[in-house]
Amino acid sequence: MLTAAAGLLYAANRMFFANESFPTGITVSPTQLLVSQYCRPQIDSISPLGVVTPFATVPGVVGECKERYMAISPGLGGWAPVDIYITDGTQVYKVPTTGGAATPFAVVPDCGYDHSGIIFDKVGTFGFDMIVTCNNGVVARINPVGVVNEFAFRADTGLEGPIVAPQAFGTFGGQILAANDDQGKIWAVAPNGTFTPAFSWAGAESVHLIPDVPCPFATSGKVFFSALQQEQQVVAFPAMDFLGFGGDVIVLSESGHGITKIHWNGSSYDQMTFDATGGGYEGSSFADCDIPSPTPTPTPSATFTPTATATATATSTATSTATATSTATATATATATSTSTPTATATPTFTPCSPLASCTPPYPFVSTNPRTNIAFNESEVQRAYRVTTSPDGCTPVTVQVFYNDEHALTLGIRQIQVKQSCSGTTGTLTTNYPVSPMVTHPADSKDHPQVGSIFASGDQAGTDVSDRPMFPALFVTDVTYDPNSLAGDWQYNGTCSDPPACTSRNGIPPHFVSGTWKAAIRIVDHTNNTVTVTPDADPAKNNWTLGPGADPVPPGLTNEGYGAEIRWNIAELRDSDGNPLQPGHTYRLYFMEHDGDQNKTGGDSGQGCAFITMPGGPAGTPTPTPTASPTPTPTPTATPGTLYASGKTLGPSGATKTIQITFQNDTASSQVLTGLQMTWPQGTNGNLRSIKMGGTTIFNTSTANPPGLNTSSLLGTNAQRTIAAGSCAVLTFTFSNNVDTDNTHYTGTATFNGGAPTVVYLP
C-alpha cells in the first residue's frame, strides 16, 4: 500500500521566524499566530514581524512543564468561528479571542497528564466535532456544548498532532491520522474506533494536511510554522515549498529526522523525505484559511481637531477632518525634462507634535535609472488619501487611500502562467497564489488581506508589465538626515515586503481593504517574449458603500461605480530594510495601486505620498552621515539562475499516451541529465514504455508502477542529454494507455551533473 521513494529528497526552505521560551503548541489563522510555552501556563501572540507578546494564561503554575496544544475553530458544525481552545492533560480550556484568562470548557476524564492533541474535524466524518488525542491511547470527540465521547482507545499508543484526512486521501480518507513519537508510527483511527497502523516516520510528532492553496499568516509571507522547543525558536516555511502538493500529508519528527511527505497516487501511497533539516519539532500548524478573520473595528482616532493637522497642499480638498487629505490632483506633475535628482515637494520643518506634511510624488523624470521615467497614468483613481493621528495629534495612526473607478480595485495576482516553447513543443506551468476573495456583496472588508504573489522579479513576480507591484503597496524612506532621499521607493531600492527575511522588496501590502476588489492573472509567454496582466471580471457595483470597519469617505469625491478604502496601520510599518520606525525620525510614505482594467501601455497605476514624523526624539546624529543625494541601485536585483520545469503537458492533443515536461536551464553552465524518478497511476496509464529527450531515446525498458521509474542508467551520449546554459529541452514519457491528466497523481524528480539541484517536475 505504501511506496517509499528511496533516495528522493525535496529540500524545503525552513526559515527562522521568532525567538520564544520553549515553544510547544502552535495554532495559526490568517490573522493570528499563537504559541504555548512548555514550562509556563502562558500563551503568546507573535506578530508577522516575529514580535512576541503575552496573549493569555491557563490555570497552572510556573515551572510545571507540560505540552499544551491549541486549535482555533473554523466555525463548522455549530462551533462559533475563531474561538480558541487549549488542552492541558485531561482539561480543555477556552481562551478569549481577545486574550486574557482561559476558562474550563470540557474534561476528558481518562486522558493522561500531558501531551493531549487537539483538532477540529473539517471533513464531517466525526460530525465536525473537536477531536482530542491522549498520550495514553484515548481518543475523544467533543461537541460544541462540551459533551465528551471517549470513542476509541488503544493501550500504549499515545497520540499527538492529529488531523482528519480528507475523503480523497485514499484508504485512510475520512479517518483521524495521529502520530506516536515513541513508536515512530502514524495511526489511523476510524469513526468506529478502529486503530490501523498507517505509516512510519522516526520520532513522528504531528501530522498536517497541505492545503490546496496555502495562505500566509498576515503579511509574513509564510504559511507553515513549527516550534523547535529545545532550540527556543519558532521557524516558518514559505508557500513555494508546498505549491503543487495540495492534498498531501506531511509528518514532522521530534527526534531530528526532519519531515516526510505522503501522497495518495490513486492506488497506493508514496512517501518521500520532504525536508531533512534537523531539530526537534513540537507543535506545528499551517495558517488555516478556513478560519474567518474577525471583523475589524474602526480606528477610534481617525478624526481629530484642526490644531493637529498638517498644512495641505494647494491641490488638497479640505474636509472636516483635515488630515493631509489630497484629491486626485495630487499626482505626479514632473515631465520628461525634470532633472535626475528631484526633490519631493513641500518638505517642512517638523516639531514633535506636528507629525504630518503633504507631499507630491516626483515621478516621472528622466535619469539613468529607467524606472524613474515610468508614468503613473491612473492617479485620479486615488480620489483622496489622508494620514490620521492620535487624539492629541502627536502620533500618526493610519494611511487611508480612497479608490474609485469604473472597474474594481485589483488586489493582487492570483495566478501566473508561464509559457515556454522548446523543440517545437509549448508547455505551460501554472502557479496559483491566494488572494482574499470578496465574500459579502456588494461591499466587504478584509483585515490583512492576502494579495497573491509578492515576488518582485522573475517569472513568478506579482507585478505589472512595468515591474510595479500589482497589489496596493506602500514604500518607506527615512528622510530624517536627507530630505531629498528617494531610497525606499519602488524606483530605487524598494521596501521589504516580508521583514525580517526581506526576500522581496516589492513594498508593504495593505493591512486592511474595504469595498470592492478583485484579482488578476499574469501570463509570461517566452514564446513571444511578452507579459500580460488580465484582471478578473468586476463584482457588482458598490459606489461609495464600504464594508465593516471602513473609515468615513471624505465628502464630494467622484463616483464611477467601484469604491474601496486601502489602509495601512503605521504601527505595523517598517522602514525600507524591515526595521521598526524610530522615534523622532521623519519618513516619506510612497504608495501605489492598480485599477481593474489594465488597458494602458505599461499598466494602469496611481501613486501618492505623505510625510510623517514619529513621536519622541529628537533623532540622534547619524553615523556615518549619508550623502546628500543617494543614487541607490534599482530593484529588483537579479537572482542566481535555476534549472526548473517550465512546462507540463499531460496527454496533449493527438498524443494522449504521452506526458511532456519542458526543462529550462537558466543557470550559467550546461547541465547533463543523469537520473530520473517517477511514479504514476498504473491502473490508468499502464506501463511506461519509453522516454525521449528531444529526438533521442534515453530510456526504453517497459516499467510498471510499483516500483515505478528510478534510474541513473540513461541511454544516449552526455551531449545528447545536455541542456546548454540558457536553453531548454523537452522530455516525452510514453505509456501503454491514455494517461491520467491530473498531475497530482504523479511524482517526479530529475538529477543533473552540472551543479543544478534536483528538480521536482511532478506533481
Salt bridges, closest charged atoms under 4 A:
GLU67 OE2 - HIS115 NE2 3.28
ASP83 OD2 - LYS94 NZ 3.26
ASP88 OD1 - LYS66 NZ 2.41
ASP88 OD2 - ARG68 NE 3.26
ASP114 OD2 - HIS115 ND1 3.30
ASP129 OD2 - ARG141 NE 3.03
ASP248 OD2 - LYS261 NZ 2.71
ASP248 OD1 - HIS263 ND1 2.70
ASP288 OD1 - LYS122 NZ 2.94
ASP290 OD2 - LYS122 NZ 2.82
GLU378 OE2 - LYS600 NZ 2.54
ASP447 OD2 - HIS448 ND1 3.20
ASP459 OD2 - HIS526 NE2 3.07
ASP464 OD2 - ARG468 NE 2.91
ASP464 OD2 - HIS594 NE2 2.74
ASP478 OD2 - HIS585 ND1 2.76
ASP489 OD1 - ARG588 NH1 2.78
ASP536 OD2 - ARG414 NE 2.88
ASP538 OD2 - HIS407 ND1 2.60
ASP538 OD1 - LYS518 NZ 2.70
ASP551 OD2 - ARG567 NH1 2.59
GLU560 OE2 - ARG383 NH2 3.32
GLU565 OE2 - ARG567 NH1 3.84
GLU572 OE1 - HIS448 NE2 2.75
GLU572 OE1 - HIS511 NE2 3.94
ASP577 OD1 - ARG505 NH2 2.94
ASP597 OD2 - HIS407 NE2 3.78
ASP740 OD2 - HIS745 ND1 2.74
ASP742 OD2 - HIS745 NE2 3.41
